[in-house]
Each structure stands twice: as C-alpha cells, then as structure tokens.
Amino acid sequence: MKNTIKVERAKKNWTQAELAEKIGVSRQAINSIEASKFVPSTVLALRMAKEFGASVESIFQLEETDLV
Amino acid sequence: MYIWLKQIRAMEKSKKPLSDRLPLYALIWVLSYVGSLGALKMLSLPEEFEVILTIVPALAFALFLYTFYRYVHLMDEVQIKIRMEAAVVAFSLALVTVMTLGLVDIAFKLNGEDWNFRFLAPMFMAYYLIGLVISKRKYNIDHEEHD
C-alpha cells in the first residue's frame, strides 16, 4: 500500500514529530507508516485523514500487488 | 530486599510515568536473579532461606511483567507490533534451544556444569533483544531521515 503522507505533511509544513503528536503516536510510527513499512489501523488512518482534512482514500492507495 | 520494597512503594506513590519505572523494575529483576544465583551457589544457607531466594526473582519478574503489561497499553500500534514480533522470535528460538538441548542430552548426556537451566534465562533474554533488533529494522524505526 502506498501513501501520500509526506506530500500532505509538506502541504501543512508539519514535521513527522508534529503529525505524530497530533494523532497520538510516536514519531517512529509515522516514519514507519510513511515508508510503507507498516499499515496503520482503520482508526489511525481516519485520525490522520481528519488532521489532513482529506479522505482516507486520497492518503492511502492500494498497489497492484495488494489486489486479489 | 526491604530497601527495594520501600523504593517500589515510593515510586508507585510518586505516580512516575511507567516508562521511567520499567527500566528500574527490569534492573531489580536482573539483580535479584543474579543475587539469588550467587548466594545459592556460594553460601551455605538454611533450606527456608534458599526457598525464599528462589522465589524472590520470580516475584521481581512478576512486578516487571505487570508494569510492562500496563505500559503496552500506552504504546502505539507500531510499538506493540514490534514487541509482539520480538516475542514471537524469542519464543521460537527458545523452543528450538530447549528442543535441541533435550535431544543432545539424550544423545550425549550433557554435563550439568556445562549445560543447565541457569543458562537458559540469559539466553531467552538475548533472544528477545535479537527479536527487537530484527523487528525494529523491519519497521524502519531506527531510520532517522524523517523530515
């Protein structure tokens, strides 16, 4: 799964630490999610989308390999 | 022992964050284990005292485990997954170790001084740390390029 967290962060001019604080996770967790190493839970994805003022689908997109 | 209990009670009262208390409880557990091990090996103590010494590290570990369990609730999902995977790695390696040692013991009759249960505790701890390193690398936790 790919994501546009880095782009959304850049739009808001937020660091990973700032985003982490807003959604209540560690900076390392944001780093891991941003690098597509970890797929967040629905709650966390929704929390993130809410902070960015965007939809979850616009932040997280399935890749070819994720499709059944 | 009495000093430790006093310290633990004081820490519980002070409402210090669990993250601060956890390393101390881990240290108490390790020291109580090493202390008991040393005392049981080197001193000739009454049997009742030896029983107490074998129980103390288990109690210290129970305290550490209880604090760790409470601390898990404060972790985010990535941190929980890392610890979970580390535990899986540690459990698997521990199982292989015990299984292999059991078979080796049947084949060659292990000498008690070369291999015994005492060596397993530090090995299992090392396995958990190995699991932590593997899992942290997998989830990019130590990667510092972040802004």
Backbone of each chain as ProteinMPNN parsed JSONL, in Angstrom:
{"seq_chain_A": "MKNTIKVERAKKNWTQAELAEKIGVSRQAINSIEASKFVPSTVLALRMAKEFGASVESIFQLEETDLV", "coords_chain_A": {"N_chain_A": [[0.848, -1.196, 0.0], [0.57, 2.162, -0.911], [1.244, 5.564, 0.118], [0.381, 9.065, 0.681], [1.406, 10.585, 2.68], [3.741, 12.044, 3.197], [3.596, 14.052, 1.282], [1.223, 15.324, 2.036], [1.989, 16.202, 4.543], [3.97, 17.971, 3.839], [2.438, 19.906, 2.553], [1.102, 21.011, 4.709], [3.212, 21.831, 6.105], [4.317, 20.355, 8.242], [6.322, 18.573, 10.571], [7.406, 15.147, 11.006], [7.309, 14.587, 13.694], [5.54, 16.513, 14.63], [3.142, 15.785, 13.355], [2.863, 13.274, 14.479], [2.395, 13.914, 17.158], [-0.066, 15.176, 16.949], [-1.789, 13.097, 16.22], [-1.416, 11.283, 18.174], [0.643, 9.276, 18.296], [3.942, 7.711, 18.141], [6.901, 9.364, 16.849], [8.441, 7.638, 15.443], [6.573, 5.795, 14.607], [5.136, 7.205, 12.681], [7.162, 7.541, 10.827], [7.563, 4.903, 10.069], [5.07, 4.248, 8.948], [4.885, 6.099, 6.903], [6.979, 5.286, 5.288], [5.867, 3.089, 4.208], [6.222, 0.728, 5.585], [4.688, -0.157, 7.552], [1.278, -0.875, 7.926], [-1.281, 1.174, 8.874], [-3.882, 0.993, 11.459], [-7.478, 1.117, 10.951], [-8.616, 3.104, 12.548], [-6.425, 4.761, 13.128], [-5.713, 5.574, 10.546], [-8.006, 7.002, 9.849], [-7.907, 9.01, 11.759], [-5.623, 10.316, 10.961], [-6.36, 11.175, 8.414], [-8.351, 12.959, 9.118], [-6.895, 14.951, 10.418], [-5.414, 15.919, 8.286], [-7.424, 16.894, 6.773], [-8.48, 15.494, 4.671], [-9.616, 12.715, 2.572], [-9.508, 9.235, 3.543], [-8.981, 7.541, 1.43], [-7.646, 9.17, -0.325], [-5.255, 9.488, 0.848], [-4.222, 6.944, 1.387], [-3.491, 4.429, -0.882], [-4.251, 1.448, -2.696], [-1.876, -0.853, -4.079], [-0.864, -2.548, -7.111], [0.041, -5.061, -6.297], [-1.391, -5.44, -3.98], [-3.911, -6.068, -4.708], [-6.4, -8.607, -5.01]], "CA_chain_A": [[0.0, 0.0, 0.0], [1.357, 3.407, -0.921], [0.539, 6.668, 0.773], [0.844, 10.418, 0.343], [1.568, 11.296, 3.958], [4.836, 13.011, 3.083], [3.077, 15.177, 0.483], [0.246, 16.028, 2.885], [2.759, 16.879, 5.591], [4.656, 19.104, 3.208], [1.42, 20.935, 2.319], [0.806, 21.649, 6.005], [4.507, 22.2, 6.683], [4.454, 19.669, 9.524], [7.358, 17.536, 10.672], [6.839, 13.859, 11.444], [7.053, 14.689, 15.138], [4.314, 17.313, 14.826], [1.996, 14.946, 12.97], [2.771, 12.215, 15.49], [1.775, 14.473, 18.361], [-1.484, 15.469, 16.656], [-2.631, 11.89, 16.171], [-1.157, 10.479, 19.377], [1.553, 8.134, 18.131], [5.351, 8.114, 18.216], [7.485, 9.853, 15.596], [8.908, 6.438, 14.742], [5.41, 5.161, 13.97], [4.875, 7.973, 11.446], [8.25, 7.197, 9.915], [7.31, 3.549, 9.588], [3.872, 4.268, 8.084], [5.239, 6.905, 5.725], [7.866, 4.48, 4.437], [5.067, 1.91, 3.821], [6.705, -0.475, 6.276], [3.619, -0.571, 8.463], [-0.057, -0.451, 7.505], [-1.969, 1.576, 10.115], [-5.25, 0.52, 11.687], [-8.507, 2.0, 10.39], [-8.763, 4.254, 13.449], [-5.275, 5.653, 12.936], [-5.824, 6.146, 9.195], [-9.075, 8.008, 9.896], [-7.406, 10.129, 12.567], [-4.657, 11.007, 10.116], [-7.138, 11.845, 7.36], [-9.052, 14.083, 9.748], [-5.906, 16.015, 10.66], [-5.033, 16.499, 6.992], [-8.63, 17.408, 6.121], [-8.6, 14.759, 3.393], [-10.229, 11.4, 2.762], [-8.527, 8.143, 3.742], [-8.625, 7.005, 0.099], [-6.694, 10.057, -1.009], [-3.949, 9.353, 1.523], [-3.745, 5.561, 1.224], [-3.973, 3.765, -2.096], [-3.789, 0.077, -2.924], [-1.0, -1.056, -5.231], [-1.202, -3.75, -7.902], [0.348, -6.266, -5.514], [-2.37, -5.577, -2.893], [-5.188, -6.522, -5.257], [-6.559, -10.07, -5.015]], "C_chain_A": [[0.885, 1.248, 0.0], [0.554, 4.514, -0.24], [1.143, 8.023, 0.402], [1.057, 11.265, 1.614], [2.643, 12.383, 3.849], [4.362, 14.266, 2.337], [2.122, 16.019, 1.333], [0.954, 16.798, 4.006], [3.432, 18.129, 5.058], [3.673, 20.255, 2.959], [1.15, 21.727, 3.597], [2.079, 22.17, 6.692], [4.695, 21.613, 8.097], [5.632, 18.711, 9.458], [6.665, 16.235, 11.079], [6.468, 13.926, 12.918], [5.76, 15.458, 15.405], [3.067, 16.491, 14.479], [1.77, 13.852, 14.017], [2.054, 12.714, 16.74], [0.275, 14.703, 18.139], [-2.35, 14.219, 16.68], [-2.311, 10.889, 17.293], [-0.366, 9.21, 19.159], [2.989, 8.634, 18.226], [5.817, 8.594, 16.84], [7.948, 8.67, 14.74], [7.764, 5.735, 14.018], [5.085, 5.879, 12.661], [5.925, 7.631, 10.398], [8.006, 5.848, 9.257], [6.116, 3.502, 8.618], [4.198, 4.996, 6.774], [6.106, 6.11, 4.743], [7.178, 3.197, 3.949], [5.582, 0.616, 4.44], [5.614, -1.028, 7.194], [2.288, -0.016, 7.962], [-0.852, -0.083, 8.757], [-3.361, 0.976, 10.236], [-6.235, 1.531, 11.078], [-8.632, 3.275, 11.229], [-7.638, 5.265, 13.215], [-5.322, 6.333, 11.566], [-6.884, 7.245, 9.174], [-8.638, 9.249, 10.679], [-6.458, 10.991, 11.734], [-5.371, 11.82, 9.039], [-7.84, 13.085, 7.914], [-8.09, 15.251, 9.973], [-5.511, 16.712, 9.365], [-6.225, 17.16, 6.287], [-8.813, 16.766, 4.758], [-9.28, 13.418, 3.663], [-9.131, 10.344, 2.924], [-8.045, 7.629, 2.383], [-7.618, 7.893, -0.627], [-5.3, 9.953, -0.38], [-3.357, 7.958, 1.313], [-4.347, 4.939, -0.035], [-3.387, 2.355, -2.218], [-2.862, 0.04, -4.125], [-1.435, -2.33, -5.941], [-1.034, -5.023, -7.068], [-0.658, -6.493, -4.375], [-3.701, -6.135, -3.392], [-5.228, -8.04, -5.336], [-6.697, -10.582, -6.441]], "O_chain_A": [[1.815, 1.373, 0.797], [-0.658, 4.401, -0.053], [2.257, 8.11, -0.117], [0.905, 12.487, 1.603], [2.47, 13.495, 4.348], [4.688, 15.39, 2.717], [2.196, 17.248, 1.351], [0.555, 17.907, 4.361], [3.467, 19.177, 5.702], [4.019, 21.424, 3.128], [0.992, 22.948, 3.569], [2.02, 22.853, 7.715], [5.168, 22.29, 9.01], [5.904, 18.112, 8.417], [5.49, 16.23, 11.448], [5.443, 13.389, 13.338], [4.985, 15.101, 16.292], [2.075, 16.502, 15.209], [0.635, 13.549, 14.387], [1.212, 12.017, 17.307], [-0.542, 14.457, 19.027], [-3.505, 14.265, 17.106], [-2.871, 9.794, 17.343], [-0.661, 8.179, 19.764], [3.227, 9.832, 18.373], [5.215, 8.276, 15.814], [7.865, 8.688, 13.512], [7.958, 5.153, 12.951], [4.793, 5.237, 11.652], [5.607, 7.453, 9.222], [8.213, 5.673, 8.056], [6.153, 2.806, 7.603], [3.825, 4.551, 5.688], [5.976, 6.249, 3.527], [7.818, 2.33, 3.353], [5.396, -0.464, 3.88], [5.619, -2.204, 7.557], [2.184, 1.161, 7.618], [-1.076, -0.938, 9.614], [-3.944, 0.514, 9.256], [-5.86, 2.653, 10.737], [-8.74, 4.378, 10.692], [-7.878, 6.468, 13.118], [-5.009, 7.517, 11.44], [-6.687, 8.293, 8.558], [-8.955, 10.38, 10.311], [-6.488, 12.22, 11.795], [-5.043, 12.979, 8.784], [-7.909, 14.122, 7.254], [-8.445, 16.407, 9.74], [-5.299, 17.925, 9.335], [-6.047, 17.897, 5.317], [-9.249, 17.415, 3.808], [-9.493, 13.031, 4.813], [-7.99, 10.536, 2.501], [-6.866, 7.323, 2.202], [-6.833, 7.414, -1.446], [-4.298, 10.292, -1.009], [-2.156, 7.807, 1.092], [-5.564, 4.931, -0.217], [-2.225, 2.102, -1.898], [-3.033, 0.804, -5.075], [-2.264, -3.089, -5.438], [-1.857, -5.937, -7.129], [-0.768, -7.606, -3.861], [-4.516, -6.614, -2.604], [-4.237, -8.684, -5.68], [-6.84, -11.786, -6.653]]}, "seq_chain_B": "MYIWLKQIRAMEKSKKPLSDRLPLYALIWVLSYVGSLGALKMLSLPEEFEVILTIVPALAFALFLYTFYRYVHLMDEVQIKIRMEAAVVAFSLALVTVMTLGLVDIAFKLNGEDWNFRFLAPMFMAYYLIGLVISKRKYNIDHEEHD", "coords_chain_B": {"N_chain_B": [[16.493, -6.185, 50.147], [14.304, -5.211, 51.65], [14.8, -2.518, 51.299], [14.447, -2.274, 48.539], [11.717, -2.864, 48.361], [10.711, -0.669, 49.71], [11.516, 1.347, 48.009], [10.097, 0.685, 45.673], [7.474, 1.021, 46.567], [7.53, 3.755, 47.083], [7.913, 4.723, 44.496], [5.569, 3.912, 43.233], [3.778, 5.488, 44.579], [4.641, 8.006, 43.84], [3.687, 8.395, 41.324], [5.159, 8.286, 38.995], [5.922, 8.236, 35.449], [5.151, 5.2, 33.651], [7.093, 4.454, 31.848], [9.411, 5.348, 33.008], [9.572, 3.812, 35.275], [9.791, 1.226, 34.383], [12.495, 0.441, 33.418], [13.805, 0.407, 35.893], [12.446, -1.602, 37.311], [13.102, -3.73, 35.719], [15.815, -3.833, 36.165], [15.827, -4.421, 38.888], [14.753, -6.965, 38.793], [16.748, -8.377, 37.304], [18.979, -8.01, 38.98], [18.05, -9.246, 41.312], [17.87, -11.842, 40.441], [20.531, -12.463, 39.72], [21.728, -11.997, 42.174], [20.434, -13.901, 43.824], [21.265, -16.208, 42.55], [24.059, -16.105, 42.899], [24.169, -16.151, 45.716], [22.979, -18.626, 46.308], [24.775, -20.355, 45.086], [27.244, -19.845, 46.281], [26.981, -19.568, 49.069], [26.273, -21.321, 52.101], [23.249, -21.898, 53.049], [20.344, -21.911, 55.272], [17.62, -24.143, 54.539], [15.045, -22.964, 54.319], [15.636, -20.347, 53.787], [16.865, -20.609, 51.35], [14.716, -21.363, 49.79], [13.233, -19.015, 49.831], [15.021, -17.368, 48.462], [14.878, -18.478, 45.912], [12.37, -17.792, 45.16], [12.2, -15.007, 45.193], [13.369, -13.751, 42.743], [11.375, -14.506, 40.928], [9.151, -13.141, 41.886], [10.05, -10.532, 41.521], [10.218, -10.533, 38.766], [7.525, -10.867, 38.161], [6.501, -8.427, 38.995], [7.829, -6.718, 37.212], [6.768, -7.698, 34.81], [4.04, -7.146, 35.118], [4.104, -4.349, 35.185], [5.151, -3.894, 32.66], [3.098, -4.923, 31.112], [1.079, -3.064, 31.672], [2.298, -0.869, 30.558], [2.28, -1.466, 27.852], [-0.263, -0.774, 27.045], [-0.004, 1.904, 26.696], [1.479, 2.202, 24.497], [1.933, 2.895, 20.94], [0.439, 1.496, 17.907], [2.474, 0.546, 16.212], [4.665, 0.224, 17.897], [3.637, -1.744, 19.594], [3.344, -3.867, 17.798], [5.994, -4.344, 17.125], [7.057, -5.256, 19.597], [5.506, -7.521, 19.879], [6.291, -9.102, 17.69], [8.944, -9.433, 18.366], [8.661, -10.995, 20.624], [7.632, -13.281, 19.451], [9.805, -14.127, 17.889], [11.646, -14.572, 19.963], [10.332, -16.603, 21.413], [10.235, -18.649, 19.511], [12.978, -19.159, 19.05], [13.687, -19.909, 21.631], [12.2, -22.227, 21.953], [13.368, -23.878, 20.014], [15.925, -24.033, 21.084], [15.504, -25.371, 23.585], [14.38, -27.749, 22.648], [16.473, -28.781, 21.046], [18.508, -29.021, 22.962], [17.35, -30.926, 24.602], [17.34, -33.164, 22.935], [20.086, -33.416, 22.438], [20.906, -33.998, 24.989], [19.872, -36.555, 25.338], [21.347, -37.903, 23.425], [24.098, -37.433, 24.07], [24.332, -37.187, 26.849], [24.372, -34.585, 28.672], [26.732, -32.658, 30.512], [26.101, -31.44, 33.685], [27.406, -29.169, 34.639], [28.31, -27.965, 32.358], [26.014, -27.449, 30.872], [22.936, -26.245, 31.887], [19.717, -25.422, 33.383], [20.103, -22.841, 34.315], [21.508, -21.411, 32.416], [19.668, -20.856, 30.529], [17.941, -18.669, 31.087], [19.395, -16.1, 30.684], [19.885, -16.55, 27.982], [17.332, -16.607, 26.814], [16.556, -14.013, 27.29], [18.382, -12.688, 25.694], [17.502, -13.62, 23.22], [15.056, -12.299, 23.003], [15.952, -9.682, 22.785], [17.326, -9.879, 20.379], [15.165, -10.365, 18.721], [13.856, -7.906, 18.999], [15.669, -6.164, 17.74], [15.627, -7.141, 15.094], [12.919, -6.747, 14.435], [12.617, -3.979, 14.788], [14.251, -3.042, 12.79], [12.895, -3.986, 10.603], [10.565, -2.443, 10.634], [11.566, 0.029, 10.179], [12.254, 1.673, 12.266], [14.608, 2.722, 13.389], [15.513, 4.358, 11.475], [16.599, 7.482, 10.664], [16.06, 9.573, 8.932], [13.76, 11.849, 8.626], [12.286, 14.274, 8.14]], "CA_chain_B": [[15.122, -6.567, 49.781], [13.402, -4.252, 52.295], [15.071, -1.229, 50.659], [13.789, -2.344, 47.229], [10.265, -2.754, 48.566], [10.443, 0.728, 50.08], [11.711, 2.14, 46.785], [8.979, 0.387, 44.776], [6.282, 1.669, 47.139], [7.689, 5.202, 46.883], [7.726, 5.003, 43.067], [4.144, 3.745, 42.92], [3.09, 6.645, 45.149], [5.053, 9.233, 43.16], [2.98, 8.445, 40.036], [6.116, 8.478, 37.897], [5.453, 7.519, 34.262], [5.534, 3.78, 33.589], [8.328, 4.334, 31.07], [10.53, 5.585, 33.93], [9.62, 2.733, 36.263], [10.074, -0.059, 33.735], [13.912, 0.038, 33.488], [14.169, 0.125, 37.289], [11.91, -2.914, 37.662], [13.904, -4.715, 34.975], [17.09, -3.907, 36.876], [15.564, -5.146, 40.145], [14.578, -8.376, 38.426], [18.053, -8.951, 36.93], [19.829, -8.04, 40.178], [17.55, -10.254, 42.251], [18.219, -13.153, 39.877], [21.983, -12.641, 39.852], [21.996, -12.072, 43.613], [19.983, -15.215, 44.31], [22.14, -17.21, 41.921], [25.34, -16.035, 43.598], [24.001, -16.578, 47.116], [22.693, -20.068, 46.346], [25.958, -21.107, 44.667], [28.436, -19.641, 47.112], [26.748, -19.626, 50.516], [25.548, -22.469, 52.624], [22.154, -21.252, 53.782], [19.261, -22.814, 55.689], [16.735, -24.507, 53.429], [13.944, -21.992, 54.204], [16.219, -19.154, 53.159], [17.098, -20.952, 49.934], [13.402, -21.328, 49.13], [12.917, -17.588, 49.644], [15.892, -16.845, 47.403], [14.423, -18.948, 44.591], [11.085, -17.149, 44.852], [12.374, -13.548, 45.036], [13.462, -13.309, 41.34], [10.073, -14.716, 40.266], [8.298, -12.024, 42.307], [10.571, -9.337, 40.848], [9.815, -10.641, 37.363], [6.077, -10.635, 38.105], [6.32, -6.977, 39.101], [8.275, -6.165, 35.935], [5.813, -8.11, 33.773], [2.806, -6.393, 35.357], [4.357, -2.963, 34.758], [5.307, -3.933, 31.205], [1.755, -5.139, 30.563], [0.383, -1.775, 31.746], [2.994, 0.036, 29.643], [1.869, -1.821, 26.488], [-1.486, -0.022, 26.742], [0.362, 3.283, 26.352], [2.25, 2.192, 23.245], [1.138, 2.974, 19.712], [0.304, 0.182, 17.281], [3.751, 0.09, 15.651], [5.471, -0.246, 19.028], [3.06, -3.019, 20.064], [3.655, -4.912, 16.818], [7.433, -4.646, 17.257], [7.241, -6.099, 20.785], [4.849, -8.803, 19.62], [7.144, -9.884, 16.787], [10.151, -9.781, 19.126], [8.272, -12.116, 21.491], [7.492, -14.46, 18.585], [11.177, -14.555, 17.565], [12.234, -15.109, 21.194], [9.676, -17.871, 21.732], [10.66, -19.662, 18.533], [14.374, -19.515, 19.327], [13.712, -20.612, 22.926], [11.665, -23.573, 21.708], [14.404, -24.631, 19.288], [17.026, -24.28, 22.03], [15.098, -26.409, 24.545], [14.2, -28.987, 21.889], [17.793, -29.284, 20.657], [19.216, -29.452, 24.173], [16.726, -32.184, 25.037], [17.834, -34.247, 22.063], [21.528, -33.564, 22.681], [21.033, -34.65, 26.302], [19.638, -37.997, 25.136], [22.441, -38.461, 22.619], [25.444, -37.368, 24.675], [24.266, -36.971, 28.303], [25.028, -33.304, 28.956], [27.314, -32.455, 31.833], [25.341, -30.395, 34.392], [28.2, -27.942, 34.793], [28.433, -27.321, 31.039], [24.702, -27.001, 30.418], [21.815, -26.471, 32.806], [18.63, -24.453, 33.241], [20.559, -21.488, 34.651], [21.989, -20.723, 31.217], [18.554, -20.556, 29.631], [17.35, -17.347, 31.349], [20.048, -15.039, 29.893], [19.744, -16.826, 26.542], [15.983, -16.193, 26.399], [16.562, -12.544, 27.27], [19.129, -12.3, 24.485], [16.632, -13.906, 22.076], [14.069, -11.214, 22.906], [16.656, -8.5, 22.273], [17.562, -10.139, 18.948], [13.862, -10.142, 18.083], [13.607, -6.463, 18.974], [16.534, -5.563, 16.709], [15.098, -7.562, 13.788], [11.622, -6.118, 14.21], [12.809, -2.53, 14.642], [14.818, -2.815, 11.448], [11.827, -4.27, 9.648], [9.615, -1.331, 10.601], [12.238, 1.291, 9.877], [12.189, 2.508, 13.467], [15.862, 3.432, 13.669], [15.858, 5.203, 10.343], [16.446, 8.83, 11.228], [15.737, 10.603, 7.943], [12.323, 11.924, 8.863], [11.531, 15.498, 7.845]], "C_chain_B": [[14.126, -5.549, 50.345], [13.564, -2.877, 51.648], [14.379, -1.178, 49.305], [12.28, -2.144, 47.369], [9.872, -1.319, 48.898], [10.498, 1.617, 48.84], [10.535, 1.948, 45.826], [7.716, 1.093, 45.256], [6.334, 3.182, 46.897], [7.436, 5.575, 45.431], [6.26, 4.903, 42.677], [3.361, 4.971, 43.399], [3.393, 7.91, 44.351], [4.378, 9.41, 41.801], [3.944, 8.772, 38.882], [5.609, 7.74, 36.671], [5.968, 6.079, 34.232], [6.856, 3.596, 32.851], [9.557, 4.567, 31.942], [10.712, 4.415, 34.882], [10.1, 1.416, 35.65], [11.554, -0.465, 33.794], [14.35, -0.305, 34.903], [13.687, -1.268, 37.696], [12.673, -4.03, 36.935], [15.242, -4.927, 35.691], [16.931, -4.691, 38.187], [15.448, -6.644, 39.875], [15.938, -9.027, 38.139], [18.948, -9.074, 38.17], [19.373, -9.103, 41.176], [17.902, -11.66, 41.762], [19.714, -13.444, 40.085], [22.355, -12.799, 41.334], [21.626, -13.428, 44.18], [20.894, -16.323, 43.805], [23.471, -17.28, 42.672], [25.235, -16.574, 45.014], [23.796, -18.088, 47.205], [23.931, -20.905, 45.992], [27.083, -21.039, 45.694], [28.209, -19.808, 48.616], [26.023, -20.904, 50.908], [24.467, -21.93, 53.557], [21.135, -22.281, 54.272], [18.261, -23.011, 54.543], [15.611, -23.483, 53.21], [14.422, -20.744, 53.466], [16.456, -19.403, 51.668], [15.791, -20.924, 49.137], [13.012, -19.868, 48.839], [13.735, -17.011, 48.492], [15.469, -17.305, 46.014], [13.132, -18.255, 44.18], [11.245, -15.66, 44.539], [12.505, -13.111, 43.559], [12.132, -13.469, 40.582], [9.116, -13.578, 40.621], [8.729, -10.733, 41.611], [10.168, -9.35, 39.376], [8.322, -10.37, 37.209], [5.777, -9.135, 38.161], [6.693, -6.29, 37.782], [7.242, -6.451, 34.834], [4.503, -7.335, 33.891], [2.953, -4.939, 34.88], [4.468, -2.894, 33.232], [3.934, -4.071, 30.529], [0.949, -3.833, 30.577], [0.972, -0.783, 30.746], [2.57, -0.218, 28.189], [0.633, -1.023, 26.077], [-1.182, 1.426, 26.337], [1.113, 3.364, 25.028], [1.341, 2.406, 22.044], [1.204, 1.626, 18.999], [1.603, -0.352, 16.67], [4.63, -0.487, 16.767], [4.956, -1.592, 19.548], [3.445, -4.151, 19.113], [5.128, -5.321, 16.907], [7.672, -5.574, 18.442], [6.653, -7.49, 20.572], [5.735, -9.695, 18.745], [8.432, -10.312, 17.485], [9.864, -10.985, 20.02], [8.142, -13.403, 20.671], [8.869, -15.025, 18.235], [11.802, -15.234, 18.788], [11.646, -16.472, 21.532], [10.154, -18.979, 20.792], [12.088, -20.125, 18.813], [14.486, -20.302, 20.636], [13.247, -22.06, 22.75], [12.707, -24.453, 21.024], [15.552, -24.994, 20.23], [16.687, -25.438, 22.967], [14.982, -27.766, 23.848], [15.558, -29.618, 21.553], [18.559, -29.796, 21.869], [18.665, -30.777, 24.703], [17.241, -33.356, 24.244], [19.318, -34.511, 22.29], [21.753, -34.301, 23.996], [20.819, -36.159, 26.19], [20.835, -38.631, 24.432], [23.773, -38.519, 23.37], [25.457, -37.252, 26.193], [25.053, -35.707, 28.687], [25.548, -33.248, 30.389], [26.593, -31.266, 32.479], [26.096, -29.091, 34.551], [28.363, -27.202, 33.459], [27.107, -26.712, 30.595], [23.646, -27.284, 31.474], [20.803, -25.34, 32.637], [19.074, -23.009, 33.487], [20.983, -20.711, 33.409], [20.842, -20.277, 30.311], [18.001, -19.136, 29.827], [18.053, -16.231, 30.566], [19.921, -15.255, 28.389], [18.389, -16.343, 26.031], [15.889, -14.672, 26.338], [17.264, -12.043, 26.009], [18.279, -12.535, 23.234], [15.605, -12.795, 21.886], [14.725, -9.96, 22.333], [16.96, -8.654, 20.784], [16.27, -9.868, 18.171], [13.535, -8.67, 17.969], [14.401, -5.783, 17.855], [15.98, -5.876, 15.316], [13.819, -6.794, 13.462], [11.744, -4.607, 14.011], [13.361, -2.199, 13.262], [13.732, -2.99, 10.393], [10.882, -3.079, 9.511], [10.286, 0.029, 10.521], [12.349, 2.22, 11.088], [13.47, 3.311, 13.689], [16.312, 4.331, 12.529], [15.586, 6.65, 10.719], [16.086, 9.919, 10.217], [14.221, 10.812, 7.953], [11.616, 13.214, 8.505], [11.556, 15.899, 6.379]], "O_chain_B": [[13.231, -5.081, 49.642], [12.584, -2.153, 51.469], [13.787, -0.159, 48.952], [11.655, -1.386, 46.627], [8.848, -0.816, 48.436], [9.665, 2.501, 48.641], [10.036, 2.909, 45.24], [6.983, 1.686, 44.465], [5.329, 3.806, 46.555], [6.825, 6.605, 45.146], [5.764, 5.707, 41.888], [2.427, 5.432, 42.743], [2.534, 8.778, 44.197], [4.49, 10.474, 41.193], [3.575, 9.449, 37.923], [4.933, 6.72, 36.809], [7.059, 5.779, 34.716], [7.642, 2.706, 33.177], [10.631, 4.041, 31.649], [11.831, 4.062, 35.253], [10.734, 0.6, 36.319], [11.857, -1.595, 34.179], [15.171, -1.201, 35.1], [14.416, -2.022, 38.341], [12.861, -5.123, 37.468], [15.731, -6.051, 35.805], [17.778, -5.509, 38.545], [15.969, -7.472, 40.622], [16.242, -10.097, 38.666], [19.591, -10.102, 38.385], [20.193, -9.774, 41.804], [18.193, -12.553, 42.559], [20.099, -14.514, 40.556], [23.19, -13.631, 41.69], [22.399, -14.035, 44.921], [21.244, -17.248, 44.537], [23.945, -18.357, 43.032], [26.082, -17.345, 45.465], [24.368, -18.75, 48.072], [24.122, -22.005, 46.511], [27.778, -22.023, 45.948], [29.135, -20.15, 49.351], [25.261, -21.477, 50.129], [24.737, -21.558, 54.699], [21.07, -23.392, 53.748], [18.094, -22.137, 53.691], [15.263, -23.17, 52.072], [13.71, -20.171, 52.64], [16.267, -18.512, 50.84], [15.761, -20.518, 47.975], [12.532, -19.54, 47.754], [13.22, -16.267, 47.658], [15.683, -16.587, 45.037], [12.832, -18.143, 42.991], [10.511, -15.115, 43.715], [11.811, -12.179, 43.152], [11.808, -12.666, 39.706], [8.363, -13.105, 39.771], [7.895, -9.943, 41.17], [9.821, -8.315, 38.808], [7.897, -9.726, 36.249], [4.898, -8.644, 37.452], [5.982, -5.408, 37.299], [6.893, -5.575, 34.042], [3.927, -6.919, 32.885], [2.049, -4.38, 34.259], [3.956, -1.972, 32.598], [3.652, -3.425, 29.519], [0.23, -3.528, 29.625], [0.257, 0.032, 30.163], [2.509, 0.716, 27.39], [0.489, -0.641, 24.915], [-2.01, 2.088, 25.711], [1.353, 4.451, 24.503], [0.141, 2.141, 22.105], [1.928, 0.725, 19.423], [1.809, -1.565, 16.616], [5.253, -1.537, 16.608], [5.744, -2.47, 19.9], [3.819, -5.242, 19.543], [5.463, -6.499, 16.78], [8.396, -6.562, 18.323], [7.21, -8.494, 21.015], [5.907, -10.883, 19.021], [8.952, -11.4, 17.24], [10.698, -11.879, 20.164], [8.5, -14.483, 21.14], [9.083, -16.237, 18.276], [12.4, -16.305, 18.687], [12.377, -17.392, 21.897], [10.439, -20.096, 21.222], [12.375, -21.322, 18.815], [15.276, -21.24, 20.74], [13.823, -22.987, 23.319], [12.908, -25.609, 21.395], [16.082, -26.104, 20.187], [17.477, -26.369, 23.126], [15.419, -28.791, 24.374], [15.767, -30.816, 21.745], [19.18, -30.859, 21.823], [19.41, -31.63, 25.186], [17.544, -34.413, 24.797], [19.761, -35.659, 22.33], [22.664, -35.12, 24.113], [21.493, -36.943, 26.859], [21.279, -39.726, 24.778], [24.485, -39.521, 23.314], [26.541, -37.221, 26.777], [26.245, -35.769, 28.986], [24.908, -33.715, 31.332], [26.491, -30.201, 31.87], [25.488, -28.021, 34.593], [28.531, -25.983, 33.428], [27.065, -25.623, 30.024], [23.48, -28.424, 31.906], [21.01, -24.419, 31.847], [18.495, -22.071, 32.938], [20.834, -19.49, 33.357], [21.022, -19.429, 29.437], [17.636, -18.474, 28.856], [17.387, -15.482, 29.851], [19.856, -14.3, 27.615], [18.297, -15.746, 24.959], [15.236, -14.111, 25.459], [16.808, -11.108, 25.351], [18.327, -11.741, 22.295], [15.315, -12.393, 20.759], [14.139, -9.262, 21.505], [16.868, -7.694, 20.019], [16.279, -9.233, 17.116], [12.996, -8.228, 16.954], [13.877, -4.943, 17.124], [15.878, -4.991, 14.467], [13.658, -6.264, 12.363], [11.057, -4.028, 13.169], [12.982, -1.201, 12.649], [13.663, -2.239, 9.419], [10.45, -2.746, 8.408], [9.655, 1.057, 10.765], [12.52, 3.429, 10.929], [13.413, 4.458, 14.132], [17.354, 4.982, 12.605], [14.455, 7.002, 11.056], [15.835, 11.061, 10.601], [13.484, 10.031, 7.35], [10.387, 13.238, 8.567], [10.959, 16.908, 6.005]]}, "name": "protein", "num_of_chains": 2, "seq": "MKNTIKVERAKKNWTQAELAEKIGVSRQAINSIEASKFVPSTVLALRMAKEFGASVESIFQLEETDLVMYIWLKQIRAMEKSKKPLSDRLPLYALIWVLSYVGSLGALKMLSLPEEFEVILTIVPALAFALFLYTFYRYVHLMDEVQIKIRMEAAVVAFSLALVTVMTLGLVDIAFKLNGEDWNFRFLAPMFMAYYLIGLVISKRKYNIDHEEHD"}
